[in-house]
């Protein structure tokens, strides 16, 4: 998640900071799905660990 942010999102945000760039915007939207999936998987894992610890 952190590598995705540093290597994929930050450069695209930097590009978009200079003005709209369709390619950077499209890459940002697409690469955000990587983070969404990773954070979701982490959440499921945490819930599973908590349930296991309490059960």
trRosetta pair geometry for C-beta under 8 A, 3 or more apart (Angstrom, degrees):
i j d omega theta_ij theta_ji phi_ij phi_ji
1 4 5.7 -51 -147 32 26 113
1 5 6.6 28 152 -19 60 104
1 35 5.7 88 -140 -132 81 79
1 38 4.5 -175 -76 119 91 140
1 39 6.2 91 -114 -62 137 78
1 42 7.3 -27 -39 -30 142 143
2 5 5.6 -51 -153 33 34 113
2 6 6.3 25 154 -12 67 109
3 6 5.8 -59 -142 43 32 105
3 7 5.5 2 169 5 71 119
4 7 6.6 -66 -125 51 19 91
4 8 5.1 -28 -170 28 62 124
4 9 6.7 54 138 -13 72 101
4 31 6.6 175 -174 173 99 100
4 34 5.0 -163 -137 111 144 124
4 35 5.3 -173 107 -69 141 86
4 38 6.8 177 4 4 149 153
5 8 7.2 -42 -84 52 8 82
5 9 5.0 -37 -143 39 48 124
5 10 6.5 65 154 -32 64 95
5 35 6.8 75 -64 -94 81 131
6 9 7.8 27 -11 47 13 84
6 10 5.7 -6 -146 4 33 134
7 10 7.5 43 -19 35 10 102
7 11 7.5 -9 178 -4 33 115
8 11 7.2 -82 -167 36 15 100
8 12 6.9 -1 158 -6 56 117
8 27 7.5 -143 -172 156 89 100
8 31 4.1 -162 158 -171 133 149
8 34 6.9 56 58 48 167 144
9 12 5.9 -71 -153 42 33 107
9 13 6.0 31 157 -20 73 109
9 28 6.3 80 -130 -135 69 84
9 31 6.1 -162 -67 108 72 126
9 32 7.0 80 -95 -79 114 74
9 35 7.4 11 -46 -35 134 140
10 13 5.7 -55 -144 37 30 111
10 14 6.3 35 156 -23 64 105
11 14 5.5 -52 -150 33 33 116
11 15 6.5 35 153 -19 65 102
12 15 5.6 -49 -149 35 35 113
12 16 6.3 30 153 -14 66 107
12 24 4.6 159 -151 -170 80 87
12 25 7.6 152 179 -71 113 24
12 27 5.3 -155 -102 92 136 108
12 28 4.2 -180 133 -71 146 96
12 31 7.1 164 -5 37 151 139
13 16 5.6 -58 -144 43 32 109
13 17 6.3 49 150 -36 64 99
13 28 7.0 106 -59 -111 65 133
14 17 5.5 -45 -154 18 31 120
14 18 7.7 26 152 -14 57 97
15 18 6.4 -62 -171 29 37 106
15 21 5.3 -62 147 36 111 146
15 24 4.0 -151 96 -108 134 155
16 19 7.5 -117 -161 80 40 23
16 20 6.7 18 -142 -112 80 40
16 21 6.2 -124 -88 30 62 92
16 24 5.2 -164 -54 117 85 132
16 25 6.4 101 -95 -72 123 77
16 28 7.0 -13 -31 -35 140 152
18 21 7.7 33 71 -30 95 116
20 25 6.7 2 -160 -43 80 132
21 24 4.0 56 85 16 113 113
21 25 6.4 169 82 -15 56 86
22 25 5.6 -57 -144 40 30 113
22 26 6.1 31 158 -19 66 108
23 26 5.8 -54 -145 38 28 110
23 27 6.3 27 155 -16 63 109
24 27 5.8 -57 -147 40 29 111
24 28 6.2 34 153 -24 64 107
25 28 5.6 -54 -148 33 29 113
25 29 6.5 28 155 -17 64 104
26 29 5.9 -53 -149 35 31 109
26 30 6.3 26 155 -14 64 110
27 30 5.7 -57 -144 42 31 110
27 31 5.9 22 161 -13 68 113
28 31 6.1 -59 -137 43 25 103
28 32 6.3 35 157 -31 61 104
29 32 5.8 -51 -152 23 27 116
29 33 7.7 34 149 -24 56 94
30 33 6.1 -49 -172 16 38 112
31 34 5.4 -31 -168 15 56 117
31 35 7.4 51 142 -10 68 96
32 35 5.5 -51 -157 39 47 110
32 36 6.1 52 145 -24 72 103
33 36 5.2 -48 -141 36 38 117
33 37 6.2 39 158 -19 67 103
34 37 6.1 -58 -152 37 26 107
34 38 6.3 22 152 -16 62 111
35 38 5.6 -57 -143 40 32 110
35 39 6.0 27 162 -14 69 108
36 39 6.2 -57 -143 40 25 104
36 40 6.2 25 157 -19 62 111
37 40 5.7 -58 -146 38 28 112
37 41 6.2 28 156 -19 64 107
38 41 5.8 -54 -147 36 29 110
38 42 6.4 31 152 -20 63 106
39 42 5.5 -52 -148 36 33 115
39 43 6.4 38 152 -23 64 103
40 43 5.6 -52 -150 33 32 114
40 44 6.6 32 153 -16 65 103
41 44 5.8 -52 -149 36 33 111
41 45 6.3 35 152 -19 64 107
42 45 5.6 -57 -149 38 31 113
42 46 6.3 32 154 -20 66 105
43 46 5.8 -52 -146 35 30 110
43 47 6.4 30 156 -16 64 106
44 47 5.8 -56 -148 38 30 111
44 48 6.3 33 153 -20 65 107
45 48 5.6 -55 -148 36 30 113
45 49 6.4 29 154 -18 65 106
46 49 5.7 -55 -147 36 31 110
46 50 6.3 30 155 -18 66 106
47 50 5.8 -54 -145 37 31 110
47 51 6.2 31 156 -18 65 107
48 51 5.8 -55 -146 38 28 111
48 52 6.2 28 155 -19 63 109
49 52 5.7 -56 -146 38 29 111
49 53 6.2 29 155 -19 65 107
50 53 5.7 -56 -145 37 30 110
50 54 6.2 16 160 -8 66 111
51 54 6.1 -64 -143 45 26 102
51 55 5.8 16 162 -16 66 118
52 55 6.0 -59 -132 40 24 104
